[in-house]
Amino acid sequence: MNFLVERYELICTDRKGFTWQEQAPFLTATDILRARRVTGLMNT
């Protein structure tokens, strides 16, 4: 997934205190787990 971030110069905007200069755009394990939980793909 991160190769798409690099290729299309995407940025992640849903993090608290977001500024494009301060944060790396790459997906982290936490981002993936959060997405799985929100979409119902992870049993809690």
PDB file of N, CA, C and O in Angstrom, chain B, residues numbered from 101:
ATOM      1  N   MET B 101       0.809  -1.188   0.000  1.00  0.00           N
ATOM      2  CA  MET B 101       0.000   0.000   0.000  1.00  0.00           C
ATOM      3  C   MET B 101       0.859   1.261   0.000  1.00  0.00           C
ATOM      4  O   MET B 101       0.528   2.247  -0.659  1.00  0.00           O
ATOM      5  N   ASN B 102       1.946   1.223   0.731  1.00  0.00           N
ATOM      6  CA  ASN B 102       2.793   2.416   0.810  1.00  0.00           C
ATOM      7  C   ASN B 102       3.419   2.781  -0.529  1.00  0.00           C
ATOM      8  O   ASN B 102       3.781   3.938  -0.742  1.00  0.00           O
ATOM      9  N   PHE B 103       3.555   1.803  -1.445  1.00  0.00           N
ATOM     10  CA  PHE B 103       4.087   2.139  -2.768  1.00  0.00           C
ATOM     11  C   PHE B 103       3.120   3.045  -3.511  1.00  0.00           C
ATOM     12  O   PHE B 103       3.551   3.886  -4.300  1.00  0.00           O
ATOM     13  N   LEU B 104       1.817   2.891  -3.274  1.00  0.00           N
ATOM     14  CA  LEU B 104       0.831   3.790  -3.881  1.00  0.00           C
ATOM     15  C   LEU B 104       0.942   5.191  -3.292  1.00  0.00           C
ATOM     16  O   LEU B 104       0.799   6.188  -3.999  1.00  0.00           O
ATOM     17  N   VAL B 105       1.198   5.250  -1.997  1.00  0.00           N
ATOM     18  CA  VAL B 105       1.387   6.541  -1.333  1.00  0.00           C
ATOM     19  C   VAL B 105       2.546   7.288  -1.979  1.00  0.00           C
ATOM     20  O   VAL B 105       2.442   8.478  -2.275  1.00  0.00           O
ATOM     21  N   GLU B 106       3.650   6.579  -2.194  1.00  0.00           N
ATOM     22  CA  GLU B 106       4.815   7.214  -2.822  1.00  0.00           C
ATOM     23  C   GLU B 106       4.542   7.579  -4.274  1.00  0.00           C
ATOM     24  O   GLU B 106       4.859   8.685  -4.712  1.00  0.00           O
ATOM     25  N   ARG B 107       3.955   6.650  -5.015  1.00  0.00           N
ATOM     26  CA  ARG B 107       3.747   6.857  -6.454  1.00  0.00           C
ATOM     27  C   ARG B 107       2.860   8.061  -6.743  1.00  0.00           C
ATOM     28  O   ARG B 107       3.160   8.863  -7.628  1.00  0.00           O
ATOM     29  N   TYR B 108       1.765   8.182  -5.993  1.00  0.00           N
ATOM     30  CA  TYR B 108       0.804   9.251  -6.256  1.00  0.00           C
ATOM     31  C   TYR B 108       0.943  10.436  -5.303  1.00  0.00           C
ATOM     32  O   TYR B 108       0.115  11.347  -5.306  1.00  0.00           O
ATOM     33  N   GLU B 109       2.005  10.413  -4.483  1.00  0.00           N
ATOM     34  CA  GLU B 109       2.279  11.490  -3.531  1.00  0.00           C
ATOM     35  C   GLU B 109       1.069  11.796  -2.652  1.00  0.00           C
ATOM     36  O   GLU B 109       0.691  12.951  -2.460  1.00  0.00           O
ATOM     37  N   LEU B 110       0.470  10.720  -2.124  1.00  0.00           N
ATOM     38  CA  LEU B 110      -0.701  10.858  -1.259  1.00  0.00           C
ATOM     39  C   LEU B 110      -0.265  11.266   0.140  1.00  0.00           C
ATOM     40  O   LEU B 110       0.876  11.043   0.544  1.00  0.00           O
ATOM     41  N   ILE B 111      -1.188  11.862   0.865  1.00  0.00           N
ATOM     42  CA  ILE B 111      -0.918  12.210   2.254  1.00  0.00           C
ATOM     43  C   ILE B 111      -2.069  11.723   3.122  1.00  0.00           C
ATOM     44  O   ILE B 111      -3.212  11.647   2.671  1.00  0.00           O
ATOM     45  N   CYS B 112      -1.763  11.400   4.349  1.00  0.00           N
ATOM     46  CA  CYS B 112      -2.763  10.957   5.311  1.00  0.00           C
ATOM     47  C   CYS B 112      -3.230  12.187   6.082  1.00  0.00           C
ATOM     48  O   CYS B 112      -2.419  12.882   6.694  1.00  0.00           O
ATOM     49  N   THR B 113      -4.533  12.460   6.053  1.00  0.00           N
ATOM     50  CA  THR B 113      -5.041  13.689   6.665  1.00  0.00           C
ATOM     51  C   THR B 113      -5.901  13.448   7.894  1.00  0.00           C
ATOM     52  O   THR B 113      -6.429  14.401   8.467  1.00  0.00           O
ATOM     53  N   ASP B 114      -6.056  12.188   8.317  1.00  0.00           N
ATOM     54  CA  ASP B 114      -6.974  11.918   9.419  1.00  0.00           C
ATOM     55  C   ASP B 114      -6.301  11.856  10.780  1.00  0.00           C
ATOM     56  O   ASP B 114      -6.952  11.512  11.766  1.00  0.00           O
ATOM     57  N   ARG B 115      -5.040  12.174  10.859  1.00  0.00           N
ATOM     58  CA  ARG B 115      -4.342  12.137  12.142  1.00  0.00           C
ATOM     59  C   ARG B 115      -4.513  13.463  12.873  1.00  0.00           C
ATOM     60  O   ARG B 115      -4.567  14.526  12.255  1.00  0.00           O
ATOM     61  N   LYS B 116      -4.596  13.383  14.199  1.00  0.00           N
ATOM     62  CA  LYS B 116      -4.751  14.597  15.005  1.00  0.00           C
ATOM     63  C   LYS B 116      -3.551  15.505  14.821  1.00  0.00           C
ATOM     64  O   LYS B 116      -2.413  15.039  14.759  1.00  0.00           O
ATOM     65  N   GLY B 117      -3.808  16.802  14.735  1.00  0.00           N
ATOM     66  CA  GLY B 117      -2.737  17.766  14.596  1.00  0.00           C
ATOM     67  C   GLY B 117      -2.047  17.688  13.250  1.00  0.00           C
ATOM     68  O   GLY B 117      -0.860  17.998  13.141  1.00  0.00           O
ATOM     69  N   PHE B 118      -2.774  17.279  12.225  1.00  0.00           N
ATOM     70  CA  PHE B 118      -2.167  17.067  10.908  1.00  0.00           C
ATOM     71  C   PHE B 118      -1.623  18.344  10.298  1.00  0.00           C
ATOM     72  O   PHE B 118      -2.316  19.359  10.226  1.00  0.00           O
ATOM     73  N   THR B 119      -0.402  18.283   9.871  1.00  0.00           N
ATOM     74  CA  THR B 119       0.154  19.254   8.936  1.00  0.00           C
ATOM     75  C   THR B 119       1.023  18.448   7.990  1.00  0.00           C
ATOM     76  O   THR B 119       1.740  17.550   8.433  1.00  0.00           O
ATOM     77  N   TRP B 120       0.981  18.738   6.734  1.00  0.00           N
ATOM     78  CA  TRP B 120       1.693  17.918   5.748  1.00  0.00           C
ATOM     79  C   TRP B 120       3.199  17.970   5.926  1.00  0.00           C
ATOM     80  O   TRP B 120       3.911  17.087   5.449  1.00  0.00           O
ATOM     81  N   GLN B 121       3.685  18.985   6.603  1.00  0.00           N
ATOM     82  CA  GLN B 121       5.129  19.104   6.787  1.00  0.00           C
ATOM     83  C   GLN B 121       5.648  18.244   7.930  1.00  0.00           C
ATOM     84  O   GLN B 121       6.821  17.871   7.931  1.00  0.00           O
ATOM     85  N   GLU B 122       4.808  17.924   8.898  1.00  0.00           N
ATOM     86  CA  GLU B 122       5.270  17.264  10.113  1.00  0.00           C
ATOM     87  C   GLU B 122       5.211  15.750  10.076  1.00  0.00           C
ATOM     88  O   GLU B 122       6.018  15.098  10.738  1.00  0.00           O
ATOM     89  N   GLN B 123       4.283  15.164   9.326  1.00  0.00           N
ATOM     90  CA  GLN B 123       4.058  13.737   9.420  1.00  0.00           C
ATOM     91  C   GLN B 123       4.359  13.021   8.116  1.00  0.00           C
ATOM     92  O   GLN B 123       4.095  13.538   7.031  1.00  0.00           O
ATOM     93  N   ALA B 124       4.914  11.827   8.237  1.00  0.00           N
ATOM     94  CA  ALA B 124       5.138  10.982   7.069  1.00  0.00           C
ATOM     95  C   ALA B 124       3.783  10.454   6.593  1.00  0.00           C
ATOM     96  O   ALA B 124       2.915  10.165   7.417  1.00  0.00           O
ATOM     97  N   PRO B 125       3.590  10.324   5.300  1.00  0.00           N
ATOM     98  CA  PRO B 125       2.298   9.901   4.771  1.00  0.00           C
ATOM     99  C   PRO B 125       2.074   8.398   4.818  1.00  0.00           C
ATOM    100  O   PRO B 125       0.974   7.944   4.504  1.00  0.00           O
ATOM    101  N   PHE B 126       3.058   7.617   5.193  1.00  0.00           N
ATOM    102  CA  PHE B 126       2.954   6.171   5.084  1.00  0.00           C
ATOM    103  C   PHE B 126       1.999   5.571   6.102  1.00  0.00           C
ATOM    104  O   PHE B 126       1.859   6.070   7.218  1.00  0.00           O
ATOM    105  N   LEU B 127       1.347   4.492   5.695  1.00  0.00           N
ATOM    106  CA  LEU B 127       0.443   3.776   6.578  1.00  0.00           C
ATOM    107  C   LEU B 127       1.247   3.017   7.616  1.00  0.00           C
ATOM    108  O   LEU B 127       2.291   2.436   7.320  1.00  0.00           O
ATOM    109  N   THR B 128       0.746   3.035   8.825  1.00  0.00           N
ATOM    110  CA  THR B 128       1.384   2.286   9.902  1.00  0.00           C
ATOM    111  C   THR B 128       0.487   1.110  10.264  1.00  0.00           C
ATOM    112  O   THR B 128      -0.652   1.027   9.806  1.00  0.00           O
ATOM    113  N   ALA B 129       0.998   0.213  11.078  1.00  0.00           N
ATOM    114  CA  ALA B 129       0.198  -0.920  11.540  1.00  0.00           C
ATOM    115  C   ALA B 129      -1.037  -0.421  12.282  1.00  0.00           C
ATOM    116  O   ALA B 129      -2.108  -1.020  12.181  1.00  0.00           O
ATOM    117  N   THR B 130      -0.894   0.662  13.020  1.00  0.00           N
ATOM    118  CA  THR B 130      -2.026   1.244  13.742  1.00  0.00           C
ATOM    119  C   THR B 130      -3.099   1.728  12.780  1.00  0.00           C
ATOM    120  O   THR B 130      -4.287   1.527  13.031  1.00  0.00           O
ATOM    121  N   ASP B 131      -2.700   2.364  11.683  1.00  0.00           N
ATOM    122  CA  ASP B 131      -3.660   2.820  10.677  1.00  0.00           C
ATOM    123  C   ASP B 131      -4.439   1.646  10.094  1.00  0.00           C
ATOM    124  O   ASP B 131      -5.652   1.734   9.905  1.00  0.00           O
ATOM    125  N   ILE B 132      -3.747   0.553   9.812  1.00  0.00           N
ATOM    126  CA  ILE B 132      -4.393  -0.627   9.230  1.00  0.00           C
ATOM    127  C   ILE B 132      -5.354  -1.257  10.224  1.00  0.00           C
ATOM    128  O   ILE B 132      -6.467  -1.629   9.854  1.00  0.00           O
ATOM    129  N   LEU B 133      -4.941  -1.384  11.480  1.00  0.00           N
ATOM    130  CA  LEU B 133      -5.827  -1.947  12.500  1.00  0.00           C
ATOM    131  C   LEU B 133      -7.056  -1.070  12.713  1.00  0.00           C
ATOM    132  O   LEU B 133      -8.164  -1.582  12.876  1.00  0.00           O
ATOM    133  N   ARG B 134      -6.868   0.244  12.712  1.00  0.00           N
ATOM    134  CA  ARG B 134      -7.991   1.169  12.869  1.00  0.00           C
ATOM    135  C   ARG B 134      -8.982   1.005  11.714  1.00  0.00           C
ATOM    136  O   ARG B 134     -10.193   0.989  11.933  1.00  0.00           O
ATOM    137  N   ALA B 135      -8.478   0.884  10.503  1.00  0.00           N
ATOM    138  CA  ALA B 135      -9.340   0.707   9.338  1.00  0.00           C
ATOM    139  C   ALA B 135     -10.088  -0.619   9.404  1.00  0.00           C
ATOM    140  O   ALA B 135     -11.272  -0.678   9.074  1.00  0.00           O
ATOM    141  N   ARG B 136      -9.412  -1.681   9.827  1.00  0.00           N
ATOM    142  CA  ARG B 136     -10.076  -2.986   9.955  1.00  0.00           C
ATOM    143  C   ARG B 136     -11.189  -2.928  10.994  1.00  0.00           C
ATOM    144  O   ARG B 136     -12.265  -3.488  10.785  1.00  0.00           O
ATOM    145  N   ARG B 137     -10.935  -2.256  12.107  1.00  0.00           N
ATOM    146  CA  ARG B 137     -11.942  -2.153  13.167  1.00  0.00           C
ATOM    147  C   ARG B 137     -13.156  -1.361  12.682  1.00  0.00           C
ATOM    148  O   ARG B 137     -14.294  -1.772  12.906  1.00  0.00           O
ATOM    149  N   VAL B 138     -12.921  -0.242  12.027  1.00  0.00           N
ATOM    150  CA  VAL B 138     -14.003   0.629  11.561  1.00  0.00           C
ATOM    151  C   VAL B 138     -14.860  -0.062  10.505  1.00  0.00           C
ATOM    152  O   VAL B 138     -16.074   0.135  10.471  1.00  0.00           O
ATOM    153  N   THR B 139     -14.240  -0.867   9.646  1.00  0.00           N
ATOM    154  CA  THR B 139     -14.987  -1.532   8.575  1.00  0.00           C
ATOM    155  C   THR B 139     -15.593  -2.858   9.010  1.00  0.00           C
ATOM    156  O   THR B 139     -16.282  -3.509   8.224  1.00  0.00           O
ATOM    157  N   GLY B 140     -15.346  -3.267  10.256  1.00  0.00           N
ATOM    158  CA  GLY B 140     -15.919  -4.505  10.755  1.00  0.00           C
ATOM    159  C   GLY B 140     -15.159  -5.749  10.332  1.00  0.00           C
ATOM    160  O   GLY B 140     -15.685  -6.856  10.447  1.00  0.00           O
ATOM    161  N   LEU B 141     -13.946  -5.598   9.850  1.00  0.00           N
ATOM    162  CA  LEU B 141     -13.153  -6.741   9.406  1.00  0.00           C
ATOM    163  C   LEU B 141     -12.332  -7.363  10.528  1.00  0.00           C
ATOM    164  O   LEU B 141     -11.643  -8.363  10.325  1.00  0.00           O
ATOM    165  N   MET B 142     -12.410  -6.763  11.713  1.00  0.00           N
ATOM    166  CA  MET B 142     -11.639  -7.272  12.841  1.00  0.00           C
ATOM    167  C   MET B 142     -12.586  -7.550  13.997  1.00  0.00           C
ATOM    168  O   MET B 142     -13.399  -6.703  14.365  1.00  0.00           O
ATOM    169  N   ASN B 143     -12.472  -8.741  14.563  1.00  0.00           N
ATOM    170  CA  ASN B 143     -13.283  -9.067  15.738  1.00  0.00           C
ATOM    171  C   ASN B 143     -12.683  -8.384  16.955  1.00  0.00           C
ATOM    172  O   ASN B 143     -11.475  -8.455  17.185  1.00  0.00           O
ATOM    173  N   THR B 144     -13.531  -7.723  17.731  1.00  0.00           N
ATOM    174  CA  THR B 144     -13.023  -7.031  18.916  1.00  0.00           C
ATOM    175  C   THR B 144     -13.339  -7.795  20.167  1.00  0.00           C
ATOM    176  O   THR B 144     -12.986  -7.360  21.263  1.00  0.00           O
TER     177      THR B 144
END
